[in-house]
Amino acid sequence: MKKTLILAATLVGSLSVQEVAAVDLQKLSDDGKASMNFRYRFEGVDQDGIAEDASASTLRSRFTWVSGKSDGFSVGIETDYVSVIGSEDYNSTANGNGQFPVVADPEGFDLNRAYFTYEGDGMRADFGRQRIVHGSQRFVGGVAWRQNEQTYDALRLQPKLADWTIDYAYVWNVNRIFGPDDGAQPGDWYGNSHFLVAGRPLSKGHSVEAFAYLLDFENANGPPNSTSTWGAGYKGTFGPVKLAAVLATQSDYSDSPLSYSANFYSLQADIKIAPVTLTLGHEVLGSDEGRVGFKTPLATLHKFQGWTDKFLGTPAAGLQDTFVGVKGKVGKVGVNLMWHTFSADEGGADFGDEVNVVLNYAVSKRLSFQLKAADYSTDGFATDTTKVWLTSMFKI
């Protein structure tokens, strides 16, 4: 808390007395905008080894208010309430229903965001509880798929430079999807973490970036996830082909009880072949001689390694994921198909295969529906699992 107060004082101190005094509180209020959205979801899980199937019917009700701007200042607040519709026939990680498969959507109220922003003098600064999403969210994301979003208590600085994009954040708390209260998983991870991304364009359609994530978690199961990750990425467009490549190395950090090092690399190509886009990719989360696998504890993990979430934690032997996908539209319905095959990075053992499919339909800008399914077939890792989701989003 002392470090947090020092950072806040430093930020405010960097602004002139005239700037702070010039803020028109009435303008902030009068020009503010409020909105609400509701996301209903049914999630069904059939998982071998667990006698009961999960049937989770939940509604997330979100209220957001963002002020107007005055002399570069603005503020915002956002609240979420996740309610259970009908029977609670699932393991939320907080309700004690261990006889069902996990659907990590605990019921409860959460302060999702509460922040102030300053933009001026070649700098954007955000202070407070906020959303931080980096790139594809492979290392830092919001896990917005779950009903309770992952947000960060942080000071974030983004200087505006001619060629470079710089993004630095000091994070003292991660508000995890398992909250707002602790259950089998902690609702928060406390600590002193640093995120840094620096990127620039090389030429039209080509860019590079470097990143460093120093994660220091001090409570519950956080310390084993304290990691130091350094890496670089490239994105390029070659006609109808978009390429993305990432290379990173990781080791234990701060008070981690582990001692290891592991590497990561991924290569993905998205090829536009009208009227569809074909995706080909290979991703490797390495291992330190089969003892510890490369960790990505703050990623939006549902986006990667299949939607059944069998690999939310990297196996000790590491993980290789080769995937092929195709997406396009059938009339007004967006269709996305993906196939994964998984194996151990250390030793090469087969883990299993997974098929994913999702259909998206927007009735209007305010109302949309999604039907989604995933089926994992084990070849020695975890158990056969099938998941189905029906989601509806309504905005006011």
C-alpha positions as CSV (number, residue, x, y, z in Angstrom):
1,M,0.0,0.0,0.0
2,K,2.9,2.4,0.8
3,K,4.3,1.8,-2.7
4,T,0.9,2.5,-4.2
5,L,0.5,5.8,-2.4
6,I,4.0,6.8,-3.4
7,L,3.2,6.1,-7.1
8,A,-0.1,8.0,-6.8
9,A,1.7,11.0,-5.3
10,T,4.4,10.8,-8.1
11,L,1.7,10.8,-10.8
12,V,-0.2,13.7,-9.3
13,G,3.1,15.5,-8.5
14,S,4.1,15.3,-12.2
15,L,1.1,17.5,-13.0
16,S,1.2,21.2,-12.5
17,V,-1.0,22.9,-9.9
18,Q,-2.6,24.8,-12.7
19,E,-3.6,21.6,-14.5
20,V,-5.2,20.1,-11.5
21,A,-6.9,23.3,-10.5
22,A,-8.3,23.8,-14.0
23,V,-10.3,20.6,-13.9
24,D,-14.0,21.4,-14.2
25,L,-15.8,18.9,-12.1
26,Q,-19.2,20.0,-13.4
27,K,-18.0,19.3,-16.9
28,L,-16.8,15.8,-16.0
29,S,-20.3,15.1,-14.6
30,D,-22.4,16.8,-17.2
31,D,-20.6,15.2,-20.1
32,G,-20.5,11.7,-18.5
33,K,-22.1,8.8,-20.3
34,A,-23.7,5.7,-18.6
35,S,-24.4,2.4,-20.2
36,M,-25.6,-1.1,-19.3
37,N,-25.2,-4.5,-20.8
38,F,-26.4,-7.9,-19.9
39,R,-24.8,-11.2,-20.9
40,Y,-26.8,-14.4,-20.3
41,R,-24.9,-17.7,-20.8
42,F,-25.8,-21.4,-20.5
43,E,-22.7,-23.6,-20.2
44,G,-23.0,-27.4,-20.2
45,V,-20.1,-29.7,-19.4
46,D,-19.8,-33.4,-19.9
47,Q,-16.5,-34.6,-18.4
48,D,-15.4,-38.1,-18.0
49,G,-14.4,-39.0,-14.4
50,I,-17.1,-36.7,-12.9
51,A,-20.4,-38.4,-12.4
52,E,-22.6,-35.3,-12.7
53,D,-22.8,-33.0,-15.8
54,A,-22.5,-29.3,-15.2
55,S,-25.4,-27.0,-16.2
56,A,-24.5,-23.4,-15.5
57,S,-27.1,-20.7,-16.2
58,T,-25.7,-17.3,-15.4
59,L,-26.4,-13.6,-16.1
60,R,-23.8,-10.9,-15.9
61,S,-25.3,-7.4,-15.4
62,R,-22.8,-4.6,-16.0
63,F,-23.1,-0.9,-15.4
64,T,-20.5,1.5,-16.8
65,W,-20.1,5.3,-16.3
66,V,-17.4,7.3,-18.0
67,S,-17.1,11.0,-17.3
68,G,-16.5,13.8,-19.8
69,K,-13.0,15.3,-20.2
70,S,-11.7,18.4,-18.6
71,D,-8.1,19.6,-19.3
72,G,-7.0,16.1,-20.1
73,F,-8.7,14.4,-17.0
74,S,-11.5,11.9,-17.0
75,V,-12.7,9.2,-14.6
76,G,-14.7,6.0,-14.9
77,I,-16.4,3.3,-12.9
78,E,-17.8,-0.1,-13.8
79,T,-19.7,-2.7,-11.7
80,D,-20.6,-6.3,-12.5
81,Y,-23.1,-8.6,-10.8
82,V,-23.1,-12.3,-11.7
83,S,-26.3,-14.0,-10.8
84,V,-27.4,-17.7,-11.1
85,I,-30.6,-18.4,-13.0
86,G,-32.2,-21.6,-11.7
87,S,-30.3,-24.4,-10.1
88,E,-26.6,-24.0,-9.3
89,D,-25.6,-27.4,-10.9
90,Y,-21.9,-26.6,-11.5
91,N,-18.7,-26.0,-9.6
92,S,-18.0,-22.3,-9.6
93,T,-14.8,-22.8,-7.6
94,A,-16.5,-20.9,-4.8
95,N,-19.8,-22.7,-4.2
96,G,-18.5,-26.0,-2.9
97,N,-20.3,-28.1,-5.6
98,G,-17.3,-30.3,-6.3
99,Q,-19.6,-33.1,-7.6
100,F,-19.9,-31.1,-10.9
101,P,-17.3,-30.0,-13.5
102,V,-15.9,-26.5,-13.1
103,V,-17.6,-23.6,-14.7
104,A,-15.6,-20.7,-13.3
105,D,-18.4,-18.1,-12.9
106,P,-18.9,-17.4,-9.2
107,E,-22.0,-15.5,-8.2
108,G,-21.5,-12.0,-6.7
109,F,-21.0,-8.3,-7.0
110,D,-17.6,-7.0,-8.3
111,L,-16.1,-3.5,-8.8
112,N,-14.7,-4.2,-12.2
113,R,-13.1,-0.9,-12.9
114,A,-12.6,2.4,-11.0
115,Y,-9.9,4.7,-12.4
116,F,-8.8,8.1,-13.5
117,T,-7.1,9.0,-16.7
118,Y,-4.9,12.0,-17.7
119,E,-4.0,12.6,-21.4
120,G,-1.7,15.5,-22.2
121,D,1.9,16.7,-22.7
122,G,2.7,13.6,-24.8
123,M,1.5,11.2,-22.0
124,R,-1.5,9.0,-21.1
125,A,-1.6,7.9,-17.5
126,D,-4.2,5.6,-16.0
127,F,-4.4,5.0,-12.2
128,G,-6.7,2.6,-10.4
129,R,-8.6,-0.5,-11.3
130,Q,-8.5,-0.9,-15.0
131,R,-8.6,-3.1,-18.0
132,I,-5.1,-4.0,-19.5
133,V,-5.0,-6.0,-22.7
134,H,-1.8,-6.6,-24.6
135,G,-1.9,-7.7,-28.2
136,S,-3.4,-11.2,-28.7
137,Q,-3.6,-11.5,-24.8
138,R,-1.2,-14.4,-24.9
139,F,0.6,-13.0,-21.8
140,V,-1.6,-10.3,-20.4
141,G,-5.3,-10.1,-21.0
142,G,-8.8,-9.6,-19.5
143,V,-10.3,-13.1,-19.7
144,A,-13.4,-11.4,-20.8
145,W,-14.9,-14.7,-21.9
146,R,-15.7,-15.5,-18.2
147,Q,-18.6,-13.6,-16.6
148,N,-16.3,-12.0,-14.0
149,E,-13.5,-10.2,-16.0
150,Q,-9.9,-10.0,-14.9
151,T,-8.8,-6.4,-14.2
152,Y,-5.7,-4.8,-12.7
153,D,-5.1,-2.3,-9.9
154,A,-2.2,-0.5,-11.5
155,L,-0.5,2.7,-12.6
156,R,-0.2,2.6,-16.4
157,L,1.9,5.0,-18.4
158,Q,1.8,5.3,-22.2
159,P,4.1,8.1,-23.6
160,K,3.3,9.3,-27.1
161,L,6.3,9.1,-29.3
162,A,6.8,9.5,-33.1
163,D,7.8,6.0,-34.0
164,W,7.7,4.0,-30.8
165,T,4.7,2.7,-28.8
166,I,5.6,2.4,-25.2
167,D,3.3,0.8,-22.6
168,Y,4.4,0.4,-19.0
169,A,2.3,-0.7,-16.0
170,Y,3.1,-1.2,-12.3
171,V,0.5,-3.7,-11.0
172,W,-0.1,-4.3,-7.3
173,N,-3.2,-6.4,-7.5
174,V,-4.8,-8.8,-10.1
175,N,-8.6,-9.0,-9.7
176,R,-9.1,-12.6,-11.0
177,I,-12.1,-14.3,-12.6
178,F,-12.5,-16.4,-9.5
179,G,-13.6,-13.5,-7.4
180,P,-14.9,-11.3,-5.9
181,D,-14.4,-13.7,-2.9
182,D,-11.8,-16.4,-2.4
183,G,-12.9,-19.9,-3.0
184,A,-10.8,-22.9,-4.1
185,Q,-8.9,-20.3,-6.1
186,P,-8.0,-16.8,-4.7
187,G,-10.1,-14.0,-6.0
188,D,-7.0,-11.7,-6.0
189,W,-3.3,-12.0,-6.4
190,Y,-1.3,-9.3,-4.5
191,G,2.3,-8.3,-5.3
192,N,4.5,-6.0,-7.2
193,S,4.5,-6.7,-10.9
194,H,5.8,-4.8,-14.0
195,F,4.6,-5.0,-17.6
196,L,6.6,-3.3,-20.4
197,V,5.9,-3.4,-24.1
198,A,7.8,-1.4,-26.7
199,G,7.0,-1.6,-30.4
200,R,7.5,0.2,-33.7
201,P,6.6,-0.2,-37.4
202,L,9.3,-1.4,-39.7
203,S,7.5,-0.5,-42.9
204,K,3.9,-0.5,-44.1
205,G,2.3,-3.8,-42.9
206,H,5.3,-4.8,-40.8
207,S,6.0,-4.2,-37.1
208,V,8.1,-5.5,-34.2
209,E,7.8,-5.3,-30.5
210,A,9.7,-6.4,-27.4
211,F,8.2,-7.2,-24.0
212,A,9.1,-7.9,-20.4
213,Y,6.7,-9.3,-17.8
214,L,8.0,-9.4,-14.2
215,L,5.3,-11.1,-12.2
216,D,5.5,-11.0,-8.4
217,F,2.6,-12.6,-6.5
218,E,2.7,-12.9,-2.8
219,N,-0.4,-14.7,-1.6
220,A,-2.1,-18.1,-1.9
221,N,-1.0,-20.0,-5.0
222,G,0.5,-16.8,-6.5
223,P,4.2,-17.4,-5.7
224,P,4.7,-20.4,-8.0
225,N,3.4,-18.2,-10.8
226,S,5.9,-15.5,-10.1
227,T,7.9,-15.4,-13.4
228,S,10.3,-13.3,-15.4
229,T,9.4,-13.4,-19.1
230,W,11.3,-11.6,-21.9
231,G,10.5,-11.8,-25.5
232,A,9.9,-10.3,-28.9
233,G,7.2,-10.5,-31.6
234,Y,6.8,-9.7,-35.3
235,K,3.7,-9.1,-37.4
236,G,3.7,-8.8,-41.2
237,T,1.3,-8.7,-44.1
238,F,2.2,-10.3,-47.5
239,G,-0.8,-9.8,-49.8
240,P,-3.5,-12.1,-48.5
241,V,-1.3,-13.6,-45.9
242,K,-0.8,-12.2,-42.3
243,L,2.0,-13.7,-40.3
244,A,2.6,-13.4,-36.5
245,A,5.6,-14.8,-34.7
246,V,6.6,-14.7,-31.0
247,L,9.7,-15.9,-29.2
248,A,10.2,-15.6,-25.4
249,T,12.2,-17.0,-22.5
250,Q,11.1,-17.4,-18.9
251,S,12.5,-18.1,-15.5
252,D,11.4,-18.0,-11.9
253,Y,11.2,-14.6,-10.3
254,S,11.0,-12.9,-6.8
255,D,9.8,-15.3,-4.1
256,S,8.9,-18.2,-6.4
257,P,9.6,-21.6,-4.8
258,L,10.6,-23.0,-8.2
259,S,13.9,-22.9,-10.0
260,Y,13.6,-23.3,-13.8
261,S,13.9,-21.8,-17.2
262,A,11.8,-22.5,-20.3
263,N,11.2,-21.1,-23.7
264,F,8.1,-20.2,-25.8
265,Y,7.6,-19.7,-29.5
266,S,4.7,-19.5,-31.8
267,L,4.1,-19.0,-35.5
268,Q,0.7,-18.3,-37.1
269,A,-0.5,-17.6,-40.6
270,D,-3.9,-16.3,-41.5
271,I,-4.6,-16.7,-45.3
272,K,-7.5,-14.9,-46.9
273,I,-9.0,-17.1,-49.6
274,A,-12.3,-15.4,-50.4
275,P,-14.8,-16.0,-48.9
276,V,-13.0,-17.6,-46.0
277,T,-9.8,-17.1,-44.0
278,L,-7.6,-20.2,-43.3
279,T,-5.5,-20.3,-40.1
280,L,-2.4,-22.4,-39.7
281,G,-0.3,-22.3,-36.5
282,H,2.1,-24.0,-34.2
283,E,2.8,-23.0,-30.6
284,V,5.3,-24.4,-28.1
285,L,5.3,-23.8,-24.4
286,G,8.6,-25.3,-23.4
287,S,9.8,-27.3,-20.4
288,D,12.8,-27.4,-18.1
289,E,13.7,-31.1,-18.5
290,G,10.1,-32.2,-17.8
291,R,10.1,-30.5,-14.3
292,V,8.3,-27.2,-15.0
293,G,6.4,-25.9,-18.1
294,F,6.3,-22.3,-19.4
295,K,3.7,-20.4,-17.5
296,T,1.2,-17.7,-18.7
297,P,-0.9,-17.0,-15.6
298,L,-2.3,-13.7,-16.8
299,A,-3.2,-14.7,-20.3
300,T,-6.8,-14.9,-21.7
301,L,-6.2,-18.7,-21.7
302,H,-9.6,-19.6,-23.2
303,K,-8.4,-18.2,-26.5
304,F,-5.5,-20.7,-26.7
305,Q,-5.1,-24.5,-26.7
306,G,-8.7,-25.2,-27.3
307,W,-11.9,-24.1,-25.6
308,T,-12.4,-27.0,-23.3
309,D,-9.6,-25.4,-21.2
310,K,-7.7,-28.6,-20.5
311,F,-4.4,-26.7,-20.6
312,L,-5.0,-23.7,-18.4
313,G,-1.9,-24.7,-16.6
314,T,1.0,-25.9,-18.8
315,P,1.9,-29.5,-18.1
316,A,5.4,-30.1,-16.5
317,A,6.5,-31.6,-19.8
318,G,5.5,-28.5,-21.7
319,L,3.0,-28.4,-24.6
320,Q,3.1,-28.3,-28.4
321,D,-0.1,-27.2,-30.1
322,T,-0.6,-27.6,-33.8
323,F,-3.8,-26.1,-35.1
324,V,-5.8,-25.5,-38.3
325,G,-8.9,-23.3,-38.6
326,V,-11.3,-21.8,-41.1
327,K,-13.7,-18.9,-40.6
328,G,-16.2,-17.1,-42.8
329,K,-19.9,-16.3,-43.1
330,V,-22.9,-18.2,-44.1
331,G,-25.4,-15.5,-44.8
332,K,-25.4,-13.3,-41.7
333,V,-24.0,-16.0,-39.4
334,G,-20.3,-15.9,-38.7
335,V,-18.7,-19.4,-38.6
336,N,-15.4,-20.4,-37.1
337,L,-14.0,-24.0,-37.0
338,M,-10.7,-25.0,-35.4
339,W,-8.8,-28.3,-34.9
340,H,-5.9,-28.8,-32.4
341,T,-3.6,-31.7,-31.8
342,F,-1.6,-31.6,-28.6
343,S,1.7,-33.3,-27.4
344,A,4.3,-32.9,-24.8
345,D,7.3,-30.7,-25.6
346,E,9.6,-32.8,-23.5
347,G,9.4,-36.5,-24.6
348,G,6.9,-36.0,-27.3
349,A,4.0,-37.9,-25.7
350,D,0.6,-37.5,-27.4
351,F,-1.9,-35.6,-25.2
352,G,-5.0,-35.5,-27.3
353,D,-7.0,-33.7,-30.0
354,E,-9.8,-31.1,-29.9
355,V,-12.4,-29.7,-32.3
356,N,-14.0,-26.3,-31.8
357,V,-16.9,-24.6,-33.6
358,V,-18.7,-21.3,-33.0
359,L,-21.6,-19.5,-34.7
360,N,-22.2,-15.8,-34.2
361,Y,-25.3,-13.9,-35.2
362,A,-25.9,-10.2,-34.6
363,V,-29.6,-9.2,-34.6
364,S,-28.6,-5.5,-34.2
365,K,-25.9,-3.4,-32.6
366,R,-27.6,-4.1,-29.2
367,L,-28.5,-7.8,-29.4
368,S,-26.4,-10.7,-30.4
369,F,-26.3,-14.5,-30.0
370,Q,-23.5,-17.1,-30.0
371,L,-23.6,-20.9,-30.1
372,K,-20.3,-22.5,-29.3
373,A,-19.1,-26.1,-28.8
374,A,-15.8,-27.9,-28.0
375,D,-14.9,-31.6,-27.8
376,Y,-11.6,-32.8,-26.4
377,S,-10.5,-36.5,-27.0
378,T,-7.7,-37.6,-24.7
379,D,-4.7,-39.6,-25.7
380,G,-3.3,-39.8,-22.3
381,F,-3.7,-36.4,-20.7
382,A,-6.7,-35.4,-18.6
383,T,-10.1,-36.8,-19.6
384,D,-12.6,-36.7,-22.6
385,T,-14.6,-33.5,-22.2
386,T,-17.4,-31.9,-24.2
387,K,-18.6,-28.3,-23.6
388,V,-21.6,-26.4,-25.1
389,W,-22.4,-22.7,-24.7
390,L,-25.3,-20.5,-25.6
391,T,-24.7,-16.8,-25.0
392,S,-26.9,-13.8,-25.6
393,M,-25.7,-10.2,-25.2
394,F,-28.0,-7.2,-24.9
395,K,-26.8,-3.6,-24.6
396,I,-28.6,-0.4,-23.4
